């Protein structure tokens, strides 16, 4: 594999961060050295790191330049790959850190989803340089505007306008109220949800003269009053953020596992039993490693792997289904990290010269001991028209060891519904075609035929 070099924080005036393979090194600029060391030694920082809410840091002062070494999160994800509930979880962590920091005299100076990564279903704050000493007479949270643009407004537009949260890929500093105001109807503009965060700021922006300067916040003389105002601001933002979460919208896939017509209860039980057997076969006498569940749906088999001790990455392209999966894994405390993405149209690299955020596939390649493709291949073939050999070549790059495939035959009702009259092209696709495609890169270990005609395969990667 080629060495991945990313510089995702070169804009920070206090430091820069470089990722080289599995090493994460943050270089602190001399002007910020003392402030950073003071924060790292503070009881607040140590408490947050011990709790797991903030990334750990090892201080390296062996050279003239101060460096911090952070543990690399195995599979980092970005806000444009999150579900709405993940956005809210990241927002609540940000507000909680801001509020708890105030107790110890620290304040967040910026607030953006890009400061947060997920480990399983848990958000972790990773930007150590976002904290500074709090002026006790200041009642205005200077990160308030950024929080509104990058957290609250994207959630509101997703709820009110059905704009995908993935559009944040193109909105580094979020949305401006005035651009959202133009997209809303009058009834929406005057609604309780939109008036305060969108309509009022947009109207004030229109009235403001082009030469006007933003008014500087005036300090409050009494620290107790300033602290009370700040806490009220954070509490209000928390409530508004929770209300911005879309109401549970169902799709045909979000209720898929509860409305199955092509699986009897006995067939479902047999499939689950085979998967449990497979997990113990692949990982005998040791804790299962890392599992990638592609097309995870609501996470039934992701949960099975996580309950067996695996670290699971679950990819699901349907938004409502992915959100349901994330909420399930969080409620049950399962080590499942949800990625809302389409493996057939993976997230591209982003940022300056594509170097600030990496593409999805390079983050996944050769990171997994087991890849699950349960009833996925026929979707890729029929809906995306991706050839079988290309699908198996990708699987070969993703797994370090094993691959499980659920083969859906052409006679299957779901296969027929997706074929859409293209019988001449895909009606003759058989199990033999799958085995021919796996031949160059995999050895067949097990085959399990189900009563409904579907077949479960366990393959092992052949390393040349």
C-alpha positions as CSV (number, residue, x, y, z in Angstrom):
1,X,0.0,0.0,0.0
2,X,1.1,3.5,-0.6
3,X,1.9,5.7,2.3
4,X,-1.0,8.1,3.1
5,X,0.1,11.6,4.0
6,X,-2.7,14.0,5.0
7,X,-2.4,17.4,6.5
8,X,-5.9,18.0,7.6
9,X,-5.3,20.9,10.1
10,X,-2.8,23.2,8.4
11,X,-5.2,26.1,8.8
12,X,-4.9,26.1,12.6
13,X,-2.8,29.0,13.9
14,X,-1.7,27.0,16.9
15,X,-0.4,23.9,15.1
16,X,-0.6,21.4,12.3
17,X,-1.4,17.7,12.2
18,X,0.2,15.1,10.0
19,X,-1.1,11.5,9.5
20,X,1.4,9.0,8.1
21,X,-0.1,5.5,8.0
22,X,-0.8,4.6,11.6
23,X,1.0,7.6,13.2
24,X,-0.8,10.8,14.2
25,X,1.5,13.7,15.0
26,X,0.5,17.2,15.9
27,X,3.2,19.9,15.8
28,X,2.6,22.8,18.0
29,X,3.7,26.3,16.9
30,X,6.1,28.0,19.3
31,X,3.6,30.8,20.1
32,X,1.0,28.3,21.4
33,X,3.5,26.0,23.2
34,X,2.9,27.2,26.8
35,X,-0.9,27.4,26.5
36,X,-1.1,23.9,25.1
37,X,1.1,22.4,27.8
38,X,-1.0,24.1,30.4
39,X,-4.2,22.7,28.9
40,X,-2.9,19.2,28.7
41,X,-1.8,19.3,32.3
42,X,-5.2,20.6,33.5
43,X,-7.5,18.4,35.5
44,X,-10.3,19.0,33.0
45,X,-8.3,17.7,30.0
46,X,-7.0,14.7,32.0
47,X,-10.6,13.9,33.1
48,X,-12.0,14.1,29.6
49,X,-9.2,11.9,28.3
50,X,-9.6,9.3,31.0
51,X,-13.4,9.3,30.3
52,X,-12.8,8.7,26.6
53,X,-14.5,11.9,25.5
54,X,-11.2,13.5,24.3
55,X,-8.4,11.9,22.3
56,X,-5.4,10.9,24.4
57,X,-2.1,12.7,23.9
58,X,1.6,11.9,24.5
59,X,3.8,14.9,24.8
60,X,7.1,14.8,23.0
61,X,9.5,17.6,24.0
62,X,12.7,15.9,22.8
63,X,13.2,18.4,19.9
64,X,13.0,22.2,19.7
65,X,9.4,21.8,18.4
66,X,6.6,20.5,20.7
67,X,4.8,17.5,19.3
68,X,1.8,15.6,20.5
69,X,1.3,11.9,19.5
70,X,-2.3,10.7,19.3
71,X,-3.6,7.2,18.9
72,X,-4.9,6.8,15.4
73,X,-8.6,6.0,15.1
74,X,-8.7,2.9,12.8
75,X,-11.4,4.0,10.5
76,X,-12.0,7.8,10.7
77,X,-15.3,9.1,9.2
78,X,-16.4,12.6,8.3
79,X,-19.7,14.4,8.9
80,X,-20.8,13.8,5.3
81,X,-20.8,10.1,6.2
82,X,-22.8,10.4,9.4
83,X,-26.5,9.8,10.1
84,X,-28.6,12.6,11.7
85,X,-28.3,10.9,15.1
86,X,-24.5,10.8,14.7
87,X,-24.6,14.5,14.0
88,X,-26.6,15.1,17.2
89,X,-24.3,12.8,19.2
90,X,-21.3,14.8,18.0
91,X,-23.1,18.1,18.7
92,X,-24.0,17.1,22.3
93,X,-20.4,16.0,23.0
94,X,-19.2,19.4,21.8
95,X,-21.7,21.3,24.0
96,X,-21.0,19.0,27.0
97,X,-17.3,19.7,26.7
98,X,-17.9,23.4,26.4
99,X,-20.1,23.4,29.4
100,X,-17.9,21.2,31.6
101,X,-14.8,23.2,30.5
102,X,-16.4,26.4,31.9
103,X,-16.3,24.8,35.4
104,X,-12.5,24.6,35.2
105,X,-12.0,27.9,33.4
106,X,-11.7,26.6,29.8
107,X,-13.8,27.5,26.8
108,X,-14.1,26.0,23.3
109,X,-13.0,28.6,20.8
110,X,-14.3,26.7,17.8
111,X,-17.2,24.2,17.3
112,X,-17.4,22.2,14.1
113,X,-18.3,18.5,13.4
114,X,-14.8,18.1,12.0
115,X,-13.5,18.2,15.5
116,X,-15.2,14.9,16.2
117,X,-14.5,11.3,15.2
118,X,-16.4,8.1,16.1
119,X,-15.0,5.0,17.8
120,X,-17.7,2.5,17.4
121,X,-20.9,4.3,18.3
122,X,-19.1,6.8,20.6
123,X,-18.1,10.3,19.5
124,X,-14.6,11.4,20.5
125,X,-13.3,15.0,20.4
126,X,-10.0,15.0,18.7
127,X,-8.9,18.7,18.4
128,X,-6.9,19.4,21.5
129,X,-6.1,23.0,20.2
130,X,-9.8,24.0,20.3
131,X,-9.6,25.0,24.0
132,X,-8.3,28.2,25.6
133,X,-8.6,30.0,28.9
134,X,-12.0,31.5,29.5
135,X,-12.4,35.2,30.3
136,X,-14.7,35.1,33.3
137,X,-16.3,38.4,32.3
138,X,-17.2,37.2,28.8
139,X,-20.8,36.2,28.4
140,X,-20.7,35.5,24.6
141,X,-19.5,32.1,23.3
142,X,-17.3,33.1,20.4
143,X,-17.8,29.7,18.7
144,X,-21.6,30.2,18.7
145,X,-21.8,31.3,15.1
146,X,-19.7,28.4,13.9
147,X,-21.8,26.0,15.8
148,X,-24.9,27.4,14.2
149,X,-23.5,27.2,10.7
150,X,-21.9,23.8,10.9
151,X,-24.1,21.9,13.4
152,X,-27.6,23.3,13.8
153,X,-28.3,24.7,10.3
154,X,-27.4,21.5,8.4
155,X,-29.6,19.6,10.8
156,X,-32.5,22.0,10.3
157,X,-32.2,22.0,6.5
158,X,-32.2,18.2,6.5
159,X,-35.4,18.2,8.6
160,X,-37.2,21.1,6.9
161,X,-35.9,20.9,3.3
162,X,-34.7,17.2,3.1
163,X,-31.3,18.4,2.0
164,X,-28.8,15.6,2.5
165,X,-26.3,16.0,5.4
166,X,-23.7,14.7,2.9
167,X,-23.8,18.2,1.3
168,X,-21.6,19.2,4.2
169,X,-18.8,17.9,2.0
170,X,-19.1,21.1,0.0
171,X,-19.7,23.4,3.0
172,X,-16.6,23.6,5.0
173,X,-17.9,26.4,7.3
174,X,-21.5,25.4,7.1
175,X,-24.6,27.3,5.9
176,X,-25.3,31.0,6.2
177,X,-28.9,31.8,7.4
178,X,-29.5,34.1,4.4
179,X,-29.0,31.3,1.9
180,X,-31.4,29.0,3.8
181,X,-33.9,31.8,4.2
182,X,-34.2,32.0,0.4
183,X,-35.0,28.3,0.2
184,X,-37.8,28.3,2.7
185,X,-41.4,29.2,2.1
186,X,-43.0,31.9,4.2
187,X,-44.8,29.5,6.5
188,X,-41.5,27.8,7.2
189,X,-39.7,31.1,7.7
190,X,-42.2,32.1,10.4
191,X,-42.2,28.8,12.1
192,X,-40.9,28.4,15.6
193,X,-38.2,26.0,14.3
194,X,-36.7,28.4,11.7
195,X,-37.5,32.0,12.9
196,X,-34.8,32.4,15.5
197,X,-31.9,30.6,13.8
198,X,-32.6,31.4,10.2
199,X,-35.3,34.1,9.5
200,X,-34.2,36.7,12.1
201,X,-30.4,36.6,11.3
202,X,-31.2,36.7,7.5
203,X,-33.4,39.8,8.0
204,X,-30.8,41.5,10.1
205,X,-28.2,40.7,7.5
206,X,-30.3,42.3,4.8
207,X,-30.7,45.5,6.8
208,X,-27.0,45.7,7.7
209,X,-25.1,48.1,5.5
210,X,-22.2,46.8,3.5
211,X,-19.7,49.0,5.4
212,X,-20.9,48.1,8.8
213,X,-18.6,46.3,11.2
214,X,-19.8,43.6,13.5
215,X,-20.4,44.8,17.0
216,X,-17.9,43.6,19.5
217,X,-19.4,41.8,22.5
218,X,-19.3,43.9,25.6
219,X,-17.9,42.2,28.7
220,X,-20.2,41.6,31.7
221,X,-18.7,42.9,34.9
222,X,-20.0,40.2,37.1
223,X,-18.4,36.7,36.4
224,X,-21.4,34.9,38.0
225,X,-23.8,36.6,35.6
226,X,-21.5,36.0,32.6
227,X,-21.3,32.3,33.5
228,X,-25.0,32.1,33.9
229,X,-25.6,33.6,30.5
230,X,-23.1,31.3,28.8
231,X,-24.6,28.2,30.4
232,X,-28.0,29.4,29.3
233,X,-26.7,29.7,25.7
234,X,-25.3,26.2,25.7
235,X,-28.5,24.7,27.3
236,X,-30.6,26.5,24.7
237,X,-28.4,25.2,21.8
238,X,-28.7,21.7,23.2
239,X,-32.5,21.8,23.2
240,X,-32.7,23.3,19.7
241,X,-30.2,20.7,18.4
242,X,-32.3,17.8,19.7
243,X,-35.4,19.3,18.2
244,X,-33.7,19.6,14.8
245,X,-33.3,15.8,14.7
246,X,-35.8,14.6,12.0
247,X,-38.8,12.6,13.1
248,X,-38.3,8.9,12.5
249,X,-38.8,8.5,8.8
250,X,-39.1,5.0,7.5
251,X,-38.1,3.7,4.1
252,X,-38.6,0.3,2.5
253,X,-35.1,-0.7,3.8
254,X,-35.4,0.7,7.3
255,X,-38.1,-1.9,8.1
256,X,-36.6,-4.6,5.9
257,X,-35.7,-7.1,8.6
258,X,-39.2,-6.9,10.1
259,X,-41.1,-7.3,6.8
260,X,-39.1,-10.1,5.1
261,X,-41.2,-12.2,2.8
262,X,-38.4,-14.3,1.2
263,X,-37.2,-15.7,4.6
264,X,-39.2,-17.9,6.9
265,X,-38.4,-17.9,10.6
266,X,-36.6,-21.2,10.3
267,X,-34.5,-20.0,7.4
268,X,-33.5,-16.8,9.3
269,X,-32.6,-18.9,12.3
270,X,-30.4,-21.2,10.1
271,X,-28.7,-18.2,8.6
272,X,-27.9,-16.7,12.0
273,X,-26.7,-20.1,13.3
274,X,-24.4,-20.4,10.3
275,X,-23.0,-16.9,10.9
276,X,-22.3,-17.8,14.5
277,X,-20.5,-21.0,13.4
278,X,-18.5,-19.0,10.9
279,X,-17.3,-16.5,13.4
280,X,-16.1,-19.2,15.7
281,X,-14.5,-21.0,12.8
282,X,-12.6,-18.0,11.6
283,X,-11.5,-16.8,15.1
284,X,-11.1,-20.0,17.1
285,X,-10.0,-19.4,20.7
286,X,-9.5,-15.7,20.3
287,X,-11.4,-12.5,20.2
288,X,-12.7,-11.8,16.7
289,X,-10.9,-9.0,14.9
290,X,-12.3,-6.3,12.7
291,X,-15.4,-7.0,10.6
292,X,-16.8,-4.9,7.7
293,X,-20.5,-5.4,7.0
294,X,-21.3,-3.9,3.6
295,X,-25.0,-3.2,3.1
296,X,-25.6,-3.8,6.8
297,X,-29.2,-2.7,6.7
298,X,-30.5,-2.4,10.3
299,X,-27.5,-4.2,11.7
300,X,-28.7,-7.7,12.6
301,X,-25.4,-9.4,11.5
302,X,-23.3,-6.5,12.6
303,X,-24.7,-7.0,16.1
304,X,-24.0,-10.7,15.8
305,X,-20.3,-10.0,15.1
306,X,-20.1,-7.3,17.8
307,X,-21.7,-9.6,20.4
308,X,-19.0,-12.2,19.5
309,X,-16.4,-9.5,20.4
310,X,-15.6,-8.1,17.0
311,X,-14.9,-4.4,16.1
312,X,-17.5,-3.8,13.4
313,X,-17.7,-1.2,10.7
314,X,-21.2,-1.2,9.1
315,X,-21.8,0.5,5.8
316,X,-25.4,1.3,4.8
317,X,-26.5,3.6,2.0
318,X,-30.1,4.1,3.1
319,X,-30.2,7.1,5.5
320,X,-33.1,6.1,7.7
321,X,-31.8,2.5,7.9
322,X,-28.3,3.7,8.8
323,X,-29.7,6.0,11.5
324,X,-31.6,3.1,12.9
325,X,-28.5,1.0,13.0
326,X,-26.5,3.7,14.8
327,X,-29.2,4.2,17.4
328,X,-29.4,0.4,18.0
329,X,-25.7,0.0,18.4
330,X,-25.6,3.0,20.8
331,X,-28.5,1.8,22.9
332,X,-27.1,-1.7,23.2
333,X,-23.5,-0.6,23.8
334,X,-22.2,-2.6,20.8
335,X,-18.9,-1.9,19.1
336,X,-20.4,-0.9,15.8
337,X,-19.3,2.1,13.8
338,X,-21.9,3.2,11.3
339,X,-20.9,4.8,8.0
340,X,-23.7,6.2,5.9
341,X,-22.3,5.7,2.4
342,X,-22.8,3.8,-0.8
343,X,-20.0,1.3,-1.6
344,X,-20.8,1.6,-5.3
345,X,-20.4,5.4,-5.2
346,X,-17.9,5.8,-2.3
347,X,-17.0,9.2,-0.7
348,X,-14.3,11.0,-2.6
349,X,-11.3,12.7,-1.1
350,X,-11.9,16.3,-0.2
351,X,-10.2,19.6,0.7
352,X,-7.1,21.3,-0.6
353,X,-5.5,19.1,-3.3
354,X,-7.7,16.3,-2.0
355,X,-5.3,16.1,1.0
356,X,-7.5,17.2,4.0
357,X,-10.0,14.3,4.0
358,X,-9.2,11.0,2.4
359,X,-11.6,9.0,0.2
360,X,-13.6,6.2,1.7
361,X,-12.0,3.2,0.0
362,X,-8.4,3.9,1.0
363,X,-9.6,4.1,4.6
364,X,-11.1,0.7,4.3
365,X,-8.6,-1.3,2.2
366,X,-6.9,-4.3,4.0
367,X,-8.3,-3.2,7.4
368,X,-10.6,-6.2,8.0
369,X,-10.3,-9.8,9.0
370,X,-13.7,-10.5,7.7
371,X,-15.9,-8.8,5.1
372,X,-19.6,-9.6,5.0
373,X,-21.5,-9.2,1.7
374,X,-24.9,-10.5,2.7
375,X,-27.5,-10.2,-0.1
376,X,-25.5,-7.3,-1.6
377,X,-24.0,-8.5,-4.8
378,X,-27.2,-8.7,-6.7
379,X,-27.9,-5.1,-5.8
380,X,-24.5,-4.1,-7.2
381,X,-25.0,-6.1,-10.4
382,X,-28.6,-5.2,-11.1
383,X,-28.9,-1.6,-9.8
384,X,-25.3,-0.4,-10.5
385,X,-24.4,-2.7,-13.4
386,X,-21.0,-3.5,-11.8
387,X,-19.5,-6.8,-13.2
388,X,-18.9,-9.6,-10.7
389,X,-15.1,-9.7,-11.2
390,X,-14.9,-6.1,-10.3
391,X,-16.9,-6.6,-7.1
392,X,-14.7,-9.5,-6.1
393,X,-11.5,-7.5,-6.8
394,X,-12.8,-4.8,-4.4
395,X,-13.5,-7.5,-1.8
396,X,-10.0,-8.8,-2.2
397,X,-8.6,-5.3,-1.4
398,X,-10.8,-4.8,1.6
399,X,-10.2,-8.1,3.5
400,X,-7.0,-9.3,5.0
401,X,-8.3,-12.8,5.4
402,X,-12.0,-13.9,5.0
403,X,-15.1,-13.1,3.0
404,X,-18.7,-14.1,3.4
405,X,-21.1,-13.8,0.5
406,X,-24.8,-14.5,0.4
407,X,-25.7,-15.4,-3.2
408,X,-29.1,-14.5,-4.4
409,X,-30.1,-16.6,-7.4
410,X,-31.9,-15.3,-10.5
411,X,-35.0,-17.2,-9.5
412,X,-35.3,-15.3,-6.2
413,X,-38.2,-12.8,-6.0
414,X,-36.0,-10.0,-4.8
415,X,-33.6,-10.6,-7.8
416,X,-36.5,-10.6,-10.2
417,X,-37.9,-7.3,-8.8
418,X,-34.6,-5.6,-9.3
419,X,-33.9,-7.1,-12.8
420,X,-36.5,-4.7,-14.3
421,X,-36.9,-6.5,-17.6
422,X,-33.2,-7.0,-18.2
423,X,-33.5,-10.8,-18.3
424,X,-31.3,-11.1,-21.3
425,X,-28.5,-9.4,-19.5
426,X,-28.8,-10.8,-16.0
427,X,-31.3,-13.6,-16.0
428,X,-28.7,-16.2,-16.7
429,X,-26.3,-15.3,-13.9
430,X,-25.5,-18.3,-11.8
431,X,-23.5,-19.5,-8.8
432,X,-20.9,-20.8,-11.3
433,X,-20.3,-17.2,-12.4
434,X,-19.7,-16.2,-8.8
435,X,-17.2,-19.0,-8.2
436,X,-15.4,-18.1,-11.4
437,X,-15.1,-14.5,-10.2
438,X,-13.8,-15.5,-6.8
439,X,-11.3,-18.0,-8.3
440,X,-8.4,-15.7,-8.9
441,X,-8.3,-14.3,-5.4
442,X,-10.2,-16.6,-3.0
443,X,-10.4,-20.2,-1.9
444,X,-13.8,-21.7,-1.0
445,X,-14.0,-23.0,2.5
446,X,-17.7,-23.6,3.1
447,X,-21.0,-23.6,1.2
448,X,-24.4,-23.5,3.0
449,X,-27.6,-23.8,0.8
450,X,-30.8,-22.4,2.4
451,X,-34.3,-23.7,1.7
452,X,-35.3,-20.5,-0.1
453,X,-32.6,-21.0,-2.8
454,X,-30.1,-18.6,-1.4
455,X,-26.5,-19.8,-0.7
456,X,-24.0,-18.7,2.0
457,X,-20.3,-18.9,1.1
458,X,-17.2,-18.6,3.2
459,X,-14.0,-17.7,1.3
460,X,-10.4,-17.3,2.4
461,X,-8.2,-14.7,0.6
462,X,-5.4,-16.1,-1.4
463,X,-2.3,-14.1,-0.9
464,X,0.1,-14.3,-3.8
